[in-house]
Amino acid sequence: MATVTEIPSQSVLGLTETEAQQRRVQGQGNDIRLATSRTYADIIRYNVLNPINIVLYVIGGVLVVLGRPDDAFVTVGTVLLNVSLGLIQEIRAKRKLDQIALLTRPRVTILRDGQEREVDPSEVVLGDVLLAKPGDQIVVDGTILSDNLIEVDESALTGESDPIEKSCGDEVLSGSFVVSGSAQYEAVRVGHDSFVNKLTAQARQFRVRLTPLQRDLNFVIRLLTLIAGLLGFMLGISSLIFDIPAVRTAQTAAILAGLIPTGLFAMVVVAYGLGALRMVRTGTLVQQTNAIESFSNVNILCTDKTGTLTANRLTYDDVHPVAVDKPTLQTLLADFVSSGSAANKTSDAIRAALGGSAHHRVDEVTFSSARKWSAIACDDETMQGVYVFGALEMLAPQLDSAEDLQAQALELARTGRRVLLFAHAAQTTALRDADGQPALPPQLTPLGLVSLKDELREGVHETIAAFNEAGIEIKIISGDNAETVAALARQAGFPADIAVVSGLDLAAMSPAEFSEAAQRGTIFGRITPEQKERLVDCLRQRGHYVAMIGDGVNDVLSLKKSDVAIAMFSGTAAARAVADVVLLNDSFHTLPRALLEGQRIVNGLRSTMRIFQARSFFVVTMIMSVSIIGVGFPYLPKHNSLLATIAATLPSFLLTLIAPPVKSDEPLLANVYRFAIPAALVSGLFGLIVYLGSFVLIYSNVIELPFDSELVGAYQSYAGIDYAINTQDEFSTELANFFAQTTLTIFTAFVGAILVLFAAPPIQFFADGEGVRGDQRVWGIAGLVLIALIAVLMIDPLREFFELVPLSPLVYFTLGILTALWMMTLRLVWRRGSIFRFLGLNRRLQVAVDL
């Protein structure tokens, strides 16, 4: 419901409600809603129509044409299972997050029937009069109506980072932000006609900055795509040379395409979605789905003191007269803040304590973070001349002597108070230079210092301790006096010997000195927006992963530059618009939870990638080994799909759900390959023993089978093959291959169940040197893999569908013994690091010898 407040009579009253309704009916409303996340069409396209899936769809179609609809079903069915998991989770998360985003969407202030109304931007119509103050976004193209000067940031539209001054009659563009000043503007272009909606689709599309995990995942997918492509090319040449039936070629192609772990995409979506939903319950809105995972990489958190150290409840403390008595100073200060056109928390605190009367202005410079001062010029009996209010450091060059003031201000600052100077110039001079830029009078007389107080935020000590425990360094970057910020930081739990750096000192430094100061400093005071951006950039160039918390338009540049941008909900629309994460309750203490969620996501996906990579490398090893020896092909498409579902997708999904928030300093890919390569090689060795032993058992007639047409026909029907089998040798080869494929499939499923225990060790026995997870639910996940396999083997229709040969108890017992031997061998290889020691690599897969 729109809030309505009465305002004084003005020359501009805005439209009436009736006029607004008529214009909306005529199609003159601002009905465009820019997406803040991926659309449903984008989600479906990403999950259903990615290149790997399209290849599998084509192979499935070929199998249908060749009379193998069952193979086509399982080939495409595995893909559709992963697609369904991804779609369900991502759409569920999007709906929930969009609901929160709608509730937290910035509102705009318009004039209707002479009243101020807060409304959704979509309710604006052509001709509406809107009010804009510092930090507000310009939501439609308009023309300024009021006489006030404002500064506008159009960097998001034009790339120009310097604020642009606007006055009455000037045009303001939708998508820009007010930096300083307040003004009324009339909507002249809305909806599709506004500037921001005429930007190209490419400029407006939703973009995601890849996290380290996503970059690692992309590398894995590309590597396996390359391997599958090379194997496919070689086996394709082999099919042409040896005249292999088309149905076998298509089946082989389906298995090779299945090497690319499409299930990883689904697991990433599930992990991000779950993390975002967990965070929204704690009051944190995730606007970029990968931002939560990014938190696990953060090692430096940059923030202003306001809203993090302090509660952002600024109150007037006292005035400290210099050239006038205290009552006069209080009266002049109160009238000054009441006469300005733009309010902020400082002026609001003074006005609440001292009151004040508005005076006629002949000129004004509103406050900006870059200047750190504001001024008005008046020409009446009680306020004559120029009055300036701002940071002492910025006004000191215009004073005759500032040493005593600086000493007094420093003493106050060390108590945690914010200290500002109120000064005066007797002549009513222009407040702009020849270029039209704001400029101070050449000579100022100090009237007195003004001190204000802010209280520490509740729970700040515990929050800072949590970040310290997590190894994240906090840097306070503020526009306030450095000593004021340092005093508050010490009260909040920072050490007494923290390094303090002033923006004035930074301005005099060379690039190398600036970078060193960024690394060394903890407290940065009197920092301009440009310096804040440079500090973040320097830290990133030094290899740090930087998160930035901001709430004002002055923070936008540094938020854009950071790896993780965090905005306060009570902050400006400008800050919220560029943020990856919005703190809905302005609660700094929810961020450690985000850190834990990031670690949970990385741990879950680390286990997932271990399982998928070990399985993919194992299959590659088996294909290459069996092909080189020349004894058929190790799997059928149905076998591969069965294993992909019960031994990879199912356990990976469940491990993602129960992943613990534990930080690991080992690089992700090093961790994954240290697990996957030994697992694949040892599994490949034992798998080859199983396959060749089974093949020889049948082919050498240890188990004699008669060669007659009835038995051959039954086999062809069961195996679904349509080519002729004319001799005993051909029949023995086919049957031996079929039997060997079954035993290898069952052995692979056994291996998959045990790999779950190795990937997330519930006890020390299964730890490969990384540590014990200790979650006993992992036993249940491994058990589910075996239960699923047993169900397939014991239910005849399922066993026949997946083309598995019934085996005797002796064969199952033998496979169990071989699985136990495999487990002990793999455990020994991991414990001793045999493979990587042989290669001269350490645990991080780096060369372990000096070169």
Long-range contacts (C-beta under 8 A, 24 or more apart in sequence): 2-117, 2-118, 2-119, 3-117, 3-118, 4-115, 4-116, 4-117, 5-115, 5-116, 6-115, 7-114, 7-115, 7-116, 9-114, 10-114, 12-111, 12-129, 12-145, 12-146, 12-184, 13-111, 13-113, 13-114, 13-129, 14-110, 14-111, 14-112, 14-113, 14-114, 14-128, 14-129, 15-111, 15-112, 15-125, 15-127, 15-128, 15-129, 16-112, 16-113, 17-112, 17-113, 19-127, 20-112, 20-125, 20-128, 23-125, 23-126, 23-127, 24-125, 28-125, 28-126, 28-127, 28-190, 28-191, 29-122, 29-123, 29-124, 29-125, 29-126, 29-190, 29-191, 30-121, 30-122, 30-123, 30-124, 30-125, 30-139, 30-140, 30-187, 30-190, 30-191, 30-194, 31-122, 31-191, 32-122, 32-191, 32-192, 32-194, 32-197, 33-122, 34-196, 34-197, 34-204, 35-206, 36-98, 36-101, 36-206, 36-287, 37-94, 37-97, 37-98, 37-101, 37-206, 37-287, 37-289, 38-94, 38-206, 40-91, 40-94, 42-206, 43-87, 43-90, 43-91, 43-94, 44-87, 47-83, 47-86, 47-87, 47-90, 47-265, 47-266, 47-269, 48-83, 48-87, 50-262, 50-265, 52-221, 52-225, 52-257, 52-260, 52-262, 53-79, 53-83, 53-262, 55-257, 56-254, 56-257, 56-258, 56-262, 59-250, 59-253, 59-254, 59-257, 60-254, 62-250, 62-253, 63-247, 63-250, 63-251, 63-254, 63-637, 66-246, 66-247, 66-250, 67-247, 67-720, 67-722, 68-247, 68-250, 68-251, 68-720, 70-638, 70-720, 70-801, 71-250, 71-251, 71-254, 71-636, 71-637, 71-638, 71-720, 74-637, 74-638, 74-641, 74-642, 74-802, 75-254, 75-257, 75-258, 75-637, 75-641, 77-641, 78-258, 78-262, 78-263, 78-641, 78-644, 78-645, 78-649, 79-262, 81-645, 81-649, 82-262, 82-263, 82-265, 82-266, 82-649, 83-266, 85-266, 85-269, 85-270, 85-649, 85-653, 86-265, 86-266, 86-269, 86-270, 89-266, 89-269, 89-270, 89-273, 89-274, 90-269, 90-273, 92-273, 92-277, 93-272, 93-273, 93-274, 93-276, 93-277, 93-289, 96-277, 96-280, 97-276, 97-277, 97-280, 97-285, 97-286, 100-280, 100-285, 100-584, 101-285, 101-287, 104-285, 104-569, 104-576, 104-582, 104-584, 106-137, 106-573, 106-576, 106-577, 108-136, 108-139, 111-184, 124-187, 124-190, 125-187, 125-190, 126-187, 126-188, 126-189, 126-190, 127-186, 127-187, 128-186, 128-187, 129-184, 129-185, 129-186, 129-187, 130-184, 130-185, 130-186, 130-187, 131-182, 131-183, 131-184, 132-172, 132-178, 132-182, 132-183, 132-184, 132-185, 133-178, 133-182, 133-342, 133-343, 134-178, 134-179, 134-180, 134-181, 134-182, 134-342, 134-344, 134-366, 134-367, 134-552, 134-553, 134-572, 135-177, 135-178, 135-552, 135-553, 135-571, 135-572, 135-573, 135-574, 135-575, 136-177, 136-178, 136-572, 136-573, 136-574, 137-175, 137-176, 137-177, 137-573, 137-574, 137-577, 138-172, 138-173, 138-174, 138-175, 138-176, 138-177, 138-178, 138-185, 139-174, 140-174, 140-187, 140-188, 140-189, 140-190, 140-194, 141-171, 141-172, 141-173, 141-174, 141-187, 141-188, 141-189, 141-190, 141-193, 141-194, 141-195, 142-171, 142-172, 142-185, 142-186, 142-187, 142-188, 142-189, 143-169, 143-170, 143-171, 143-172, 143-185, 143-186, 143-188, 144-168, 144-169, 144-170, 144-171, 144-172, 144-183, 144-184, 144-185, 145-183, 145-184, 145-185, 145-186, 146-182, 146-183, 146-184, 148-181, 148-182, 148-183, 148-341, 148-342, 148-364, 148-366, 149-181, 149-364, 149-365, 149-366, 150-178, 150-179, 150-180, 150-181, 150-182, 150-183, 150-366, 151-178, 151-179, 151-180, 151-181, 151-366, 151-368, 152-176, 152-177, 152-178, 152-179, 153-177, 153-178, 153-179, 153-553, 153-556, 153-574, 155-556, 155-557, 157-195, 157-196, 157-199, 161-530, 161-557, 163-368, 163-370, 165-436, 175-199, 177-553, 177-556, 177-572, 177-573, 177-574, 178-553, 179-368, 179-369, 179-553, 179-554, 180-342, 180-366, 180-367, 180-368, 181-341, 181-342, 181-366, 182-341, 182-342, 182-343, 182-366, 208-288, 208-289, 208-290, 209-288, 209-290, 209-563, 210-290, 211-290, 211-293, 211-294, 211-297, 212-297, 212-545, 212-668, 213-293, 213-601, 213-602, 213-605, 213-668, 214-268, 214-290, 214-293, 216-609, 216-668, 216-669, 216-672, 217-264, 217-268, 217-605, 217-609, 219-669, 220-261, 220-264, 220-609, 220-613, 220-669, 220-672, 221-260, 221-261, 221-264, 224-259, 224-260, 224-261, 224-616, 225-260, 227-259, 227-620, 228-256, 228-257, 228-259, 228-260, 231-256, 231-259, 231-620, 231-623, 231-624, 232-256, 232-257, 235-627, 238-627, 245-721, 245-722, 245-723, 247-721, 247-722, 247-723, 248-633, 251-633, 251-636, 251-637, 252-633, 254-637, 254-640, 255-619, 255-623, 255-633, 255-635, 255-636, 255-637, 255-640, 256-623, 258-619, 258-637, 258-640, 258-641, 258-644, 259-616, 259-619, 259-620, 260-616, 261-612, 261-613, 261-615, 261-616, 261-648, 263-612, 263-644, 263-648, 263-649, 263-652, 264-608, 264-609, 264-612, 266-649, 266-653, 267-604, 267-605, 267-608, 267-652, 267-653, 267-656, 268-605, 270-653, 270-656, 271-601, 271-604, 271-605, 271-656, 271-659, 272-601, 274-656, 274-657, 275-597, 275-598, 275-600, 275-601, 278-597, 279-581, 279-590, 279-593, 279-594, 279-597, 280-584, 282-590, 282-593, 283-583, 283-584, 283-585, 283-587, 283-590, 284-581, 284-582, 284-583, 284-584, 284-590, 284-591, 284-593, 284-594, 285-569, 285-581, 285-582, 285-584, 286-580, 286-581, 287-579, 287-580, 287-581, 287-582, 288-580, 288-581, 291-564, 291-580, 291-581, 292-581, 292-594, 292-597, 292-598, 292-601, 293-598, 293-601, 293-602, 294-545, 294-547, 294-563, 294-564, 294-580, 294-598, 295-547, 295-564, 295-591, 295-594, 295-595, 295-597, 295-598, 295-599, 296-595, 296-598, 296-599, 296-601, 296-602, 296-663, 297-545, 297-563, 297-598, 298-472, 298-545, 298-546, 298-547, 298-563, 298-564, 298-595, 298-598, 299-471, 299-472, 299-473, 299-544, 299-545, 300-472, 300-473, 300-474, 300-475, 300-539, 300-544, 300-545, 300-546, 300-547, 301-467, 301-472, 301-473, 301-474, 301-475, 301-546, 301-547, 301-548, 301-549, 301-591, 302-474, 302-475, 302-477, 302-532, 302-535, 302-536, 302-539, 302-546, 302-547, 302-548, 302-549, 302-558, 302-562, 303-474, 303-475, 303-476, 303-477, 303-548, 303-549, 303-550, 303-588, 304-476, 304-477, 304-478, 304-479, 304-549, 304-550, 304-551, 304-552, 304-555, 305-476, 305-478, 305-480, 305-485, 305-488, 305-489, 306-454, 306-478, 306-551, 307-457, 307-549, 307-551, 307-568, 307-570, 307-571, 307-586, 307-588, 308-457, 308-460, 308-476, 308-549, 308-588, 309-456, 309-457, 309-460, 309-476, 309-485, 309-488, 309-489, 309-492, 310-454, 310-455, 310-456, 310-457, 310-488, 311-454, 311-455, 311-456, 311-457, 311-458, 312-345, 312-454, 312-570, 312-586, 313-454, 313-455, 314-345, 314-346, 314-348, 314-349, 314-418, 314-452, 314-453, 314-454, 315-349, 315-353, 315-452, 315-453, 315-454, 316-349, 316-350, 316-352, 316-353, 316-354, 316-452, 317-417, 317-451, 317-452, 317-453, 318-450, 318-451, 319-422, 319-448, 319-449, 319-450, 319-451, 320-408, 320-412, 320-448, 320-449, 320-450, 320-451, 321-447, 321-448, 322-405, 322-446, 322-447, 322-448, 322-449, 323-424, 323-445, 323-446, 323-447, 323-448, 324-447, 324-448, 326-448, 329-422, 329-447, 329-448, 330-354, 331-356, 332-383, 332-387, 332-422, 332-424, 332-447, 333-389, 333-422, 333-447, 333-448, 333-450, 335-359, 335-382, 335-383, 336-376, 336-383, 336-387, 336-389, 336-422, 337-389, 339-376, 339-378, 339-383, 340-364, 340-366, 340-374, 340-376, 341-366, 342-366, 342-367, 342-374, 346-418, 346-420, 346-452, 349-452, 350-450, 350-452, 359-383, 362-428, 363-428, 363-430, 363-431, 363-432, 364-431, 365-431, 365-432, 365-438, 368-554, 369-479, 369-528, 369-529, 369-552, 369-553, 369-554, 370-528, 370-529, 370-530, 370-554, 371-438, 372-479, 372-526, 372-528, 373-440, 375-431, 375-438, 375-440, 377-428, 377-429, 377-430, 377-431, 378-428, 379-428, 384-426, 384-428, 385-424, 385-425, 385-426, 385-427, 385-428, 386-424, 386-425, 386-427, 386-428, 386-429, 386-431, 386-441, 387-422, 387-423, 387-424, 388-421, 388-422, 388-423, 388-424, 388-425, 388-440, 388-441, 388-444, 389-420, 389-421, 389-422, 389-423, 389-450, 390-420, 390-421, 391-420, 391-421, 391-479, 391-481, 391-526, 392-419, 392-420, 392-421, 392-449, 392-481, 393-481, 393-502, 393-504, 393-526, 394-526, 395-421, 395-423, 395-440, 395-444, 398-423, 398-440, 398-441, 398-442, 398-443, 398-444, 399-423, 399-444, 399-445, 399-446, 400-443, 402-446, 405-446, 405-449, 408-449, 409-449, 409-481, 410-483, 412-449, 412-451, 413-481, 413-483, 413-484, 413-487, 414-483, 414-484, 414-486, 414-487, 415-487, 416-453, 416-454, 416-484, 416-487, 416-488, 416-491, 417-451, 417-452, 417-453, 417-484, 418-451, 418-452, 418-453, 418-454, 418-480, 418-481, 418-484, 419-449, 419-450, 419-451, 419-481, 419-484, 420-449, 420-450, 420-451, 420-452, 421-446, 421-448, 421-449, 421-450, 422-446, 422-447, 422-448, 422-449, 422-450, 423-447, 454-488, 456-488, 456-491, 456-492, 457-588, 459-588, 459-589, 460-492, 460-493, 460-588, 460-589, 461-492, 461-493, 462-589, 463-588, 463-589, 463-591, 463-592, 464-492, 464-493, 464-494, 465-493, 466-589, 466-592, 466-595, 467-591, 467-592, 467-595, 470-592, 470-595, 470-663, 471-663, 472-595, 473-522, 474-522, 475-521, 475-522, 475-523, 475-524, 475-535, 475-539, 476-522, 476-523, 476-524, 477-524, 477-527, 477-532, 477-535, 477-558, 478-523, 478-524, 478-525, 478-527, 479-525, 479-526, 479-527, 479-528, 479-554, 480-525, 480-526, 481-525, 481-526, 482-523, 482-524, 482-525, 482-526, 483-525, 484-525, 485-523, 485-524, 485-525, 486-523, 486-525, 489-522, 489-523, 494-522, 494-523, 498-522, 498-523, 499-523, 500-525, 501-525, 502-526, 503-527, 503-528, 503-531, 506-531, 507-531, 514-538, 515-541, 515-542, 518-542, 529-554, 529-555, 529-556, 529-557, 529-558, 530-557, 532-557, 532-558, 533-557, 533-558, 533-560, 533-561, 536-561, 536-562, 537-561, 549-588, 550-575, 550-579, 551-575, 566-591, 595-661, 596-661, 597-661, 598-661, 599-661, 599-662, 599-663, 600-659, 600-660, 600-661, 601-659, 602-664, 602-668, 603-659, 603-660, 603-661, 603-662, 603-664, 604-655, 604-656, 604-657, 604-659, 605-656, 606-664, 606-668, 606-671, 606-672, 607-652, 607-655, 607-656, 607-659, 607-759, 607-760, 608-652, 608-655, 608-656, 609-668, 609-672, 610-671, 610-672, 610-675, 610-676, 610-755, 610-759, 611-647, 611-648, 611-651, 611-652, 611-655, 611-752, 611-755, 611-756, 611-759, 612-648, 612-652, 613-672, 613-673, 613-675, 613-676, 613-680, 614-675, 614-676, 614-679, 614-680, 614-683, 614-755, 615-643, 615-644, 615-647, 615-648, 615-752, 615-755, 616-680, 617-676, 617-677, 617-679, 617-680, 617-681, 618-679, 618-680, 618-683, 618-684, 618-687, 618-748, 618-751, 620-680, 621-680, 621-681, 621-683, 621-684, 621-687, 622-684, 622-687, 622-688, 622-691, 622-744, 625-684, 625-688, 626-688, 626-691, 629-692, 631-691, 631-692, 631-695, 631-736, 631-737, 631-740, 632-695, 632-733, 632-736, 632-737, 632-740, 632-741, 633-737, 633-741, 634-687, 634-691, 634-740, 634-741, 634-744, 635-741, 635-744, 635-745, 636-741, 636-803, 638-801, 638-802, 638-803, 639-741, 639-742, 639-744, 639-745, 639-802, 639-803, 639-804, 642-745, 642-749, 642-792, 642-802, 643-745, 643-748, 643-749, 643-752, 646-749, 646-752, 646-785, 646-788, 646-789, 646-792, 647-748, 647-749, 647-751, 647-752, 647-753, 647-755, 647-785, 648-752, 650-781, 650-784, 650-785, 650-788, 651-752, 651-756, 651-781, 651-782, 651-784, 651-785, 654-781, 654-784, 655-756, 655-759, 655-760, 655-778, 655-781, 658-775, 658-777, 658-778, 659-760, 660-773, 660-775, 662-773, 664-770, 666-770, 666-843, 666-844, 667-844, 669-845, 670-843, 670-844, 670-845, 670-846, 671-770, 673-845, 674-768, 674-836, 674-843, 674-845, 675-758, 675-759, 675-768, 675-830, 677-835, 678-826, 678-829, 678-830, 678-834, 678-835, 679-755, 679-758, 679-826, 681-835, 682-822, 682-825, 682-826, 682-829, 683-748, 683-751, 683-822, 683-826, 686-747, 686-751, 686-818, 686-821, 686-822, 686-825, 687-744, 687-747, 687-748, 687-751, 689-818, 690-740, 690-743, 690-744, 690-747, 690-815, 690-818, 691-740, 691-741, 691-743, 691-744, 692-740, 693-743, 694-736, 694-739, 694-740, 694-742, 694-743, 694-744, 695-736, 695-737, 695-739, 695-740, 696-736, 697-736, 697-739, 698-732, 698-735, 698-736, 698-739, 698-740, 699-732, 699-733, 699-736, 701-732, 705-731, 705-732, 705-735, 707-731, 718-800, 718-803, 719-803, 720-803, 738-803, 738-805, 739-805, 742-804, 742-805, 742-807, 743-807, 743-811, 743-815, 745-804, 746-789, 746-793, 746-804, 746-807, 746-812, 746-815, 747-815, 747-818, 747-819, 749-785, 749-786, 749-789, 750-786, 750-789, 750-815, 750-816, 750-819, 751-819, 751-822, 752-785, 753-782, 753-783, 753-785, 753-786, 753-789, 754-782, 754-819, 754-822, 754-823, 756-781, 756-782, 756-785, 757-782, 758-826, 758-827, 758-830, 765-827, 766-827, 768-827, 768-830, 768-831, 769-830, 769-831, 769-833, 769-843
